[in-house]
């Protein structure tokens, strides 16, 4: 029964006011919209769309984005309802603790850490790669690595993680200012991609719009064996295939990566002014803008080059399309845009990771001594430094590409429990004010079902790795959190 013990809303709000562990409310609607754009309009829009078009869906990748956006919108409405009623840090972890119990809450917090730290390391690593690309296009011969004894350090990821760790220690508002500037730059470059891309559009590339299903070609994560098959197809004995409507669905499961970040915005709930109104407007407004940008960029991409050309490229991206039509100058501008885009993503992921850890420490599921905030800036200095060190080491010294496929499944699992948790919260607190997801229980249930469906369209290998990670999390909870939680101690 210890797994099922829950906190009350009053307890969660009281924890947020505990001296020495408080955060400062400084963010407004515009800051939240920009934060959502900052983390979403990054690696996803510049790379994952091209990969999904070439490998899974062809021009119908537009439908993949629409399916992923619709699923994300339903889940984000559930987040917005929670965040407006319980404006505290911790996101899906805190919401699950209030509704479904401590055990599941720990698992979700553990999965959120997997999502955010993995994504932070992956994006920081690619930031270093694109920095080298920018140097190369400028004609500067600057090595991207340096030797430290027997170890090879990618110094670019180390640099970006260090800079933003220091900024986040200084304060959320200061970080938000830098974030806003860089986000405006990359939005401008995204609009540039759309305008210039449409001038190179050839409508014949939209035929066939949904490519006919075929036996899979071994490339870009499509292996054709049991490990590379979507879980759902494997369970029902379907033959491995590529393209067709199943390809559109697989593409949606992949491009969901491009919508990651809006759940991270919810982790800032405790730092938002007037959260009952600001949070729903900021989160949903950001998602609407991102969806429009993604659809327009995808139209430009698949109109510029045939999807078969994208399928042949080793690492297909927007730059691939511009180079294919002879617009190398545009590819150079895009490289700068990608760099700016990834910079803001790294910042938001570092911030979100520290906020989830802060919530876990407040509740005693991790040592409470770690979860103190600075007296002046009200930032979790120790946790922010710890997150920065882990992300910098992963990105600087290891091959992080294996973490990419784990990010989506961690996020989708959190979305499922938040969608279910909204219904429980309504039953426990029927008179609570704040934002409310429309159509009663219908949309939260549809959200949970769609998220599970997308999870089942991820590969078997992803599921095996995910279950291993959850097994490690359960062991830590049984070994430490179950006995040290504040609820267990009756505090």
C-alpha positions as CSV (number, residue, x, y, z in Angstrom):
1,X,0.0,0.0,0.0
2,X,3.0,2.3,0.4
3,X,3.1,2.6,-3.4
4,X,-0.5,4.0,-3.4
5,X,-0.1,6.7,-0.7
6,X,-0.8,10.2,-2.1
7,X,-0.2,13.8,-1.1
8,X,-2.9,16.3,-0.9
9,X,-3.0,19.5,-2.9
10,X,-2.6,21.5,0.4
11,X,0.5,19.5,1.2
12,X,2.0,20.2,-2.3
13,X,1.3,23.9,-2.0
14,X,2.8,24.0,1.6
15,X,5.9,22.2,0.4
16,X,6.4,25.0,-2.2
17,X,6.5,27.6,0.6
18,X,9.0,25.7,2.8
19,X,11.8,28.2,3.8
20,X,15.0,27.4,2.0
21,X,13.4,25.5,-0.8
22,X,11.3,28.2,-2.5
23,X,11.4,29.4,-6.1
24,X,10.6,32.9,-7.3
25,X,7.6,33.8,-9.4
26,X,9.0,35.8,-12.3
27,X,7.6,34.3,-15.6
28,X,4.7,35.6,-17.6
29,X,2.6,34.3,-20.6
30,X,5.1,35.6,-23.2
31,X,8.0,33.9,-21.3
32,X,6.1,30.6,-21.3
33,X,5.3,30.8,-25.0
34,X,8.9,31.5,-25.8
35,X,10.0,28.7,-23.5
36,X,7.8,26.2,-25.4
37,X,9.1,27.5,-28.7
38,X,12.7,27.4,-27.4
39,X,12.6,23.7,-26.6
40,X,10.3,22.5,-29.4
41,X,11.7,24.5,-32.3
42,X,15.1,22.9,-32.1
43,X,16.6,19.7,-33.2
44,X,13.1,18.3,-34.1
45,X,12.1,20.8,-36.8
46,X,15.6,20.9,-38.4
47,X,16.2,17.1,-38.6
48,X,13.6,14.7,-37.4
49,X,11.0,15.8,-40.0
50,X,13.4,15.1,-42.9
51,X,14.2,11.6,-41.4
52,X,10.5,10.8,-41.0
53,X,9.6,11.9,-44.5
54,X,12.5,9.9,-46.1
55,X,12.2,6.8,-44.0
56,X,8.5,6.4,-43.0
57,X,5.9,8.7,-44.6
58,X,7.0,10.6,-47.6
59,X,5.0,13.8,-48.2
60,X,2.3,12.4,-45.8
61,X,4.7,13.2,-43.0
62,X,2.4,16.3,-42.7
63,X,-0.2,13.8,-41.3
64,X,2.4,12.4,-39.0
65,X,3.0,15.9,-37.6
66,X,-0.8,16.6,-37.3
67,X,-1.3,13.3,-35.4
68,X,1.6,14.0,-33.1
69,X,0.4,17.6,-32.5
70,X,-3.1,16.5,-31.7
71,X,-1.9,13.9,-29.3
72,X,0.4,16.4,-27.7
73,X,-2.4,19.0,-27.5
74,X,-4.7,16.7,-25.6
75,X,-1.9,15.8,-23.1
76,X,-0.8,19.4,-22.7
77,X,-4.4,20.4,-21.9
78,X,-4.2,17.9,-19.0
79,X,-0.9,19.4,-17.9
80,X,-2.4,22.9,-18.1
81,X,-5.4,21.8,-15.9
82,X,-3.0,20.3,-13.3
83,X,-0.6,23.2,-13.4
84,X,-3.3,25.8,-12.9
85,X,-4.8,24.0,-10.0
86,X,-1.5,22.9,-8.4
87,X,1.1,25.5,-9.5
88,X,4.2,23.8,-8.0
89,X,7.3,22.4,-9.6
90,X,7.7,18.8,-10.6
91,X,5.4,18.5,-13.5
92,X,4.0,15.0,-14.2
93,X,5.8,13.6,-11.1
94,X,4.0,16.0,-8.7
95,X,0.6,15.4,-10.5
96,X,1.0,11.7,-10.3
97,X,1.9,11.9,-6.6
98,X,-1.3,13.8,-5.9
99,X,-3.6,11.4,-7.7
100,X,-2.2,7.9,-8.4
101,X,0.3,7.3,-5.6
102,X,3.9,7.6,-4.6
103,X,5.2,4.5,-6.4
104,X,4.0,5.6,-9.8
105,X,5.0,9.1,-9.1
106,X,8.6,8.0,-8.5
107,X,8.6,6.0,-11.7
108,X,7.3,9.0,-13.6
109,X,9.9,11.3,-12.0
110,X,12.5,8.7,-12.9
111,X,11.3,8.6,-16.5
112,X,11.2,12.4,-16.7
113,X,14.9,12.4,-15.7
114,X,15.6,9.9,-18.4
115,X,13.8,12.2,-20.9
116,X,15.4,15.5,-19.9
117,X,18.9,14.4,-19.1
118,X,19.1,12.2,-22.2
119,X,17.7,14.9,-24.4
120,X,20.0,17.5,-22.9
121,X,23.1,15.3,-23.6
122,X,21.9,14.4,-27.1
123,X,21.2,18.1,-28.0
124,X,24.4,19.3,-26.4
125,X,26.4,16.8,-28.4
126,X,24.7,17.9,-31.7
127,X,25.3,21.5,-30.7
128,X,29.0,20.8,-30.7
129,X,28.7,19.1,-34.1
130,X,26.8,22.0,-35.7
131,X,29.3,24.5,-34.1
132,X,32.0,22.7,-36.1
133,X,29.9,23.0,-39.2
134,X,29.6,26.8,-38.7
135,X,33.3,27.0,-38.2
136,X,33.9,25.0,-41.4
137,X,31.5,27.2,-43.5
138,X,33.4,30.3,-42.2
139,X,36.7,28.8,-43.2
140,X,38.0,28.4,-39.7
141,X,40.1,25.3,-38.9
142,X,39.1,24.8,-35.2
143,X,39.2,21.2,-34.0
144,X,36.0,20.0,-32.3
145,X,37.8,17.7,-29.9
146,X,40.7,17.8,-27.5
147,X,42.7,15.0,-25.9
148,X,42.8,14.6,-22.1
149,X,45.2,11.7,-21.6
150,X,43.5,8.6,-23.0
151,X,40.1,10.4,-23.2
152,X,38.7,12.4,-26.1
153,X,36.7,15.4,-25.1
154,X,34.1,17.1,-27.3
155,X,34.6,20.6,-25.9
156,X,31.6,22.2,-27.6
157,X,29.0,20.4,-25.5
158,X,31.0,21.1,-22.4
159,X,31.0,24.8,-23.2
160,X,27.3,25.2,-23.8
161,X,26.3,23.1,-20.8
162,X,28.6,25.1,-18.5
163,X,27.4,28.5,-19.7
164,X,23.7,27.7,-19.2
165,X,24.3,26.0,-15.9
166,X,25.9,29.2,-14.6
167,X,23.0,31.3,-16.1
168,X,20.4,29.1,-14.5
169,X,22.2,29.3,-11.1
170,X,22.1,33.1,-11.5
171,X,18.3,33.1,-11.9
172,X,15.4,31.9,-14.1
173,X,14.5,35.4,-15.3
174,X,18.1,36.1,-16.5
175,X,18.1,32.8,-18.3
176,X,14.7,33.6,-19.8
177,X,16.0,36.9,-21.3
178,X,18.9,35.1,-23.1
179,X,16.4,32.4,-24.1
180,X,14.0,34.9,-25.6
181,X,16.7,36.5,-27.7
182,X,18.0,33.3,-29.2
183,X,14.4,31.9,-29.7
184,X,13.5,35.0,-31.7
185,X,16.6,34.5,-33.9
186,X,15.7,30.8,-34.6
187,X,12.1,31.7,-35.3
188,X,13.3,34.2,-37.9
189,X,15.5,31.6,-39.5
190,X,12.6,29.1,-39.5
191,X,10.4,31.7,-41.4
192,X,13.4,32.1,-43.7
193,X,13.3,28.4,-44.4
194,X,9.6,28.5,-45.2
195,X,9.8,31.5,-47.5
196,X,12.9,30.4,-49.4
197,X,11.8,26.7,-49.5
198,X,8.5,27.6,-51.1
199,X,10.3,29.4,-53.9
200,X,12.0,26.0,-54.8
201,X,8.8,24.0,-54.5
202,X,8.0,21.4,-57.2
203,X,4.4,20.1,-56.7
204,X,5.3,16.9,-58.6
205,X,7.3,15.8,-55.5
206,X,4.0,15.4,-53.7
207,X,3.1,12.4,-55.9
208,X,2.6,9.8,-54.5
209,X,1.5,11.7,-51.4
210,X,1.2,8.5,-49.3
211,X,3.9,6.2,-50.8
212,X,2.8,2.6,-51.1
213,X,3.9,0.2,-48.4
214,X,7.0,-1.9,-49.2
215,X,9.5,-4.2,-47.5
216,X,11.7,-2.0,-45.2
217,X,15.0,-0.7,-46.5
218,X,17.7,-1.0,-43.7
219,X,18.5,2.6,-42.9
220,X,17.8,5.3,-40.3
221,X,16.6,3.0,-37.6
222,X,14.6,0.7,-39.8
223,X,16.3,-2.7,-39.4
224,X,13.8,-5.1,-40.7
225,X,14.4,-7.6,-37.8
226,X,12.4,-8.2,-34.6
227,X,14.2,-5.5,-32.6
228,X,13.6,-2.8,-35.3
229,X,9.8,-3.6,-35.6
230,X,7.2,-1.5,-33.9
231,X,5.9,-3.3,-30.8
232,X,2.3,-3.3,-32.0
233,X,3.2,-4.8,-35.4
234,X,5.3,-7.5,-33.7
235,X,2.5,-8.4,-31.2
236,X,0.0,-8.9,-34.0
237,X,2.4,-10.7,-36.3
238,X,2.4,-8.1,-39.0
239,X,5.1,-8.2,-41.7
240,X,7.7,-5.4,-41.4
241,X,6.8,-2.7,-43.8
242,X,7.8,0.9,-44.7
243,X,5.6,3.7,-45.9
244,X,1.8,3.4,-46.4
245,X,-0.5,4.4,-43.5
246,X,1.5,2.3,-41.0
247,X,4.5,4.4,-42.1
248,X,2.5,7.6,-41.3
249,X,1.8,6.3,-37.8
250,X,5.5,5.2,-37.3
251,X,6.4,8.7,-38.5
252,X,4.1,10.3,-35.9
253,X,5.8,8.2,-33.1
254,X,9.2,9.5,-34.4
255,X,8.2,13.2,-34.9
256,X,6.7,13.3,-31.5
257,X,10.3,14.2,-30.5
258,X,9.7,17.5,-32.2
259,X,6.9,18.3,-29.7
260,X,8.9,17.5,-26.6
261,X,9.3,20.4,-24.2
262,X,5.7,21.5,-23.5
263,X,5.6,19.2,-20.5
264,X,8.9,20.7,-19.4
265,X,7.3,24.2,-19.4
266,X,4.9,22.8,-16.8
267,X,7.9,22.2,-14.5
268,X,8.2,26.0,-14.2
269,X,4.7,26.3,-12.7
270,X,6.1,27.5,-9.4
271,X,8.0,30.3,-11.1
272,X,5.0,31.7,-13.0
273,X,3.0,34.8,-12.1
274,X,-0.8,34.3,-11.9
275,X,-0.5,30.6,-12.9
276,X,-4.2,29.9,-13.2
277,X,-4.4,32.1,-16.3
278,X,-0.8,32.3,-17.4
279,X,0.0,28.6,-17.6
280,X,-2.8,27.5,-19.9
281,X,-2.3,30.5,-22.2
282,X,1.4,30.1,-22.4
283,X,1.5,26.3,-22.9
284,X,-1.3,26.1,-25.5
285,X,-0.3,29.2,-27.3
286,X,3.2,27.9,-27.8
287,X,2.0,24.6,-29.0
288,X,-0.3,26.3,-31.6
289,X,2.5,28.4,-33.0
290,X,4.9,25.4,-33.2
291,X,2.3,23.2,-35.0
292,X,1.8,25.9,-37.7
293,X,5.5,26.3,-38.2
294,X,6.1,22.5,-38.4
295,X,3.4,22.0,-41.1
296,X,4.7,24.9,-43.2
297,X,8.4,23.7,-42.9
298,X,7.3,20.1,-43.8
299,X,5.4,21.4,-46.9
300,X,8.5,23.3,-48.0
301,X,10.8,20.3,-47.3
302,X,8.8,17.7,-49.2
303,X,8.1,20.2,-52.0
304,X,11.7,21.0,-52.6
305,X,13.0,17.4,-52.9
306,X,11.4,14.0,-53.5
307,X,11.1,11.9,-50.4
308,X,13.3,9.2,-52.1
309,X,16.2,11.7,-52.1
310,X,15.8,12.2,-48.4
311,X,15.7,8.4,-47.9
312,X,19.1,8.1,-49.6
313,X,20.8,10.8,-47.4
314,X,23.0,9.5,-44.5
315,X,21.6,12.1,-42.1
316,X,18.7,13.9,-43.8
317,X,17.9,17.4,-42.6
318,X,16.6,20.7,-43.9
319,X,20.1,21.5,-45.1
320,X,20.0,18.3,-47.2
321,X,17.0,19.7,-49.1
322,X,18.6,23.1,-49.8
323,X,21.9,21.5,-50.9
324,X,19.9,19.2,-53.3
325,X,18.4,22.3,-55.0
326,X,21.7,24.1,-55.2
327,X,21.0,26.6,-52.4
328,X,24.2,26.0,-50.4
329,X,24.1,29.6,-49.1
330,X,20.7,28.8,-47.5
331,X,22.1,25.6,-45.9
332,X,24.8,27.8,-44.2
333,X,22.2,30.1,-42.7
334,X,20.2,27.0,-41.6
335,X,23.3,25.7,-39.8
336,X,23.4,28.9,-37.8
337,X,19.7,28.6,-37.1
338,X,20.2,25.0,-35.8
339,X,22.9,26.2,-33.5
340,X,20.7,28.9,-32.0
341,X,17.8,26.4,-31.8
342,X,19.8,23.8,-30.0
343,X,21.2,26.4,-27.6
344,X,17.8,27.2,-26.2
345,X,16.8,23.6,-26.0
346,X,19.8,22.8,-23.9
347,X,18.9,25.6,-21.5
348,X,15.3,24.5,-21.0
349,X,16.2,20.8,-20.5
350,X,18.8,21.7,-17.9
351,X,16.3,23.8,-16.0
352,X,13.5,21.1,-16.2
353,X,15.8,18.4,-15.0
354,X,16.8,20.4,-11.9
355,X,13.1,21.2,-11.1
356,X,12.1,17.5,-11.2
357,X,15.0,16.6,-9.0
358,X,14.0,19.4,-6.6
359,X,10.5,17.9,-6.3
360,X,11.9,14.5,-5.6
361,X,14.2,15.9,-2.9
362,X,11.4,17.9,-1.3
363,X,9.4,14.7,-0.8
364,X,12.4,12.7,0.6
365,X,12.5,10.2,-2.3
366,X,16.0,11.5,-2.8
367,X,18.2,13.1,0.0
368,X,16.5,16.3,1.1
369,X,19.9,18.0,1.7
370,X,20.3,18.2,-2.0
371,X,17.1,20.2,-2.6
372,X,17.9,23.6,-1.1
373,X,17.6,26.8,-3.0
374,X,19.9,29.9,-2.8
375,X,18.8,32.7,-0.4
376,X,19.2,35.5,-3.0
377,X,18.2,34.0,-6.4
378,X,15.9,31.2,-5.1
379,X,17.5,28.7,-7.5
380,X,18.4,25.0,-6.7
381,X,22.2,25.6,-7.0
382,X,23.4,22.1,-6.0
383,X,20.9,20.3,-8.2
384,X,21.6,22.6,-11.2
385,X,25.4,21.9,-10.9
386,X,24.8,18.2,-10.5
387,X,22.6,18.1,-13.7
388,X,25.1,20.2,-15.5
389,X,28.0,17.8,-14.6
390,X,26.1,14.7,-15.7
391,X,24.9,16.2,-19.0
392,X,28.3,17.6,-19.8
393,X,30.1,14.3,-19.1
394,X,27.5,12.3,-21.2
395,X,27.7,14.8,-24.1
396,X,31.5,15.4,-23.9
397,X,32.8,11.9,-23.5
398,X,30.2,9.3,-24.6
399,X,28.3,8.2,-27.7
400,X,24.8,9.6,-26.8
401,X,23.1,8.7,-30.0
402,X,21.8,5.5,-28.4
403,X,19.7,7.7,-26.0
404,X,17.7,9.3,-28.8
405,X,15.0,6.6,-29.0
406,X,14.5,6.5,-25.3
407,X,13.4,10.1,-25.1
408,X,9.9,9.7,-26.7
409,X,8.9,6.7,-24.6
410,X,9.8,8.4,-21.4
411,X,7.7,11.4,-22.3
412,X,4.7,9.4,-23.6
413,X,4.6,7.3,-20.4
414,X,4.4,10.6,-18.4
415,X,1.6,11.9,-20.7
416,X,-0.5,8.7,-20.1
417,X,-0.4,9.1,-16.3
418,X,-1.1,12.8,-16.3
419,X,-4.1,12.2,-18.6
420,X,-5.5,9.6,-16.2
421,X,-4.5,11.7,-13.2
422,X,-6.7,14.6,-14.3
423,X,-9.8,12.5,-13.8
424,X,-8.7,11.4,-10.4
425,X,-7.9,15.0,-9.4
426,X,-11.4,16.1,-10.4
427,X,-12.9,13.4,-8.3
428,X,-10.7,14.3,-5.2
429,X,-11.1,18.1,-5.6
430,X,-14.4,18.6,-7.5
431,X,-14.7,22.3,-6.6
432,X,-11.1,23.3,-7.5
433,X,-10.8,26.4,-9.7
434,X,-8.4,27.1,-12.6
435,X,-8.4,25.8,-16.2
436,X,-10.4,22.7,-17.1
437,X,-10.0,20.4,-20.1
438,X,-13.2,20.6,-22.1
439,X,-15.7,17.8,-22.9
440,X,-15.6,16.3,-19.4
441,X,-13.7,13.0,-19.2
442,X,-13.6,12.4,-22.9
443,X,-10.5,14.3,-24.0
444,X,-8.3,13.0,-21.1
445,X,-9.3,9.4,-21.9
446,X,-8.6,10.0,-25.7
447,X,-5.2,11.5,-24.7
448,X,-4.2,8.5,-22.7
449,X,-5.3,6.0,-25.4
450,X,-3.4,7.9,-28.2
451,X,-0.3,8.2,-26.1
452,X,-0.3,4.4,-25.4
453,X,-0.9,3.8,-29.2
454,X,2.1,5.9,-30.1
455,X,4.2,4.1,-27.5
456,X,3.2,0.8,-29.0
457,X,4.5,2.0,-32.4
458,X,8.0,2.4,-31.0
459,X,10.5,-0.4,-31.6
460,X,10.9,-3.5,-29.5
461,X,14.5,-2.6,-28.6
462,X,13.3,0.8,-27.3
463,X,10.8,-1.1,-25.0
464,X,13.5,-3.4,-23.7
465,X,15.8,-0.5,-22.8
466,X,12.8,1.4,-21.2
467,X,11.8,-1.6,-19.1
468,X,15.5,-2.0,-17.9
469,X,15.6,1.7,-16.9
470,X,12.3,1.3,-15.0
471,X,13.6,-1.8,-13.2
472,X,16.6,0.3,-12.0
473,X,14.2,3.0,-10.8
474,X,12.1,0.5,-8.9
475,X,15.2,-0.8,-7.2
476,X,16.2,2.7,-6.1
477,X,12.7,3.4,-4.7
478,X,12.6,0.2,-2.7
479,X,16.1,0.6,-1.5
480,X,15.8,4.3,-0.5
481,X,12.7,6.3,-1.4
482,X,10.1,4.0,0.2
483,X,11.7,4.4,3.6
484,X,12.8,8.0,3.5
485,X,9.8,9.7,1.9
486,X,8.2,12.4,4.1
487,X,4.9,10.6,3.8
488,X,6.5,7.4,5.2
489,X,7.8,9.5,8.1
490,X,4.5,11.2,8.8
491,X,5.9,14.6,8.2
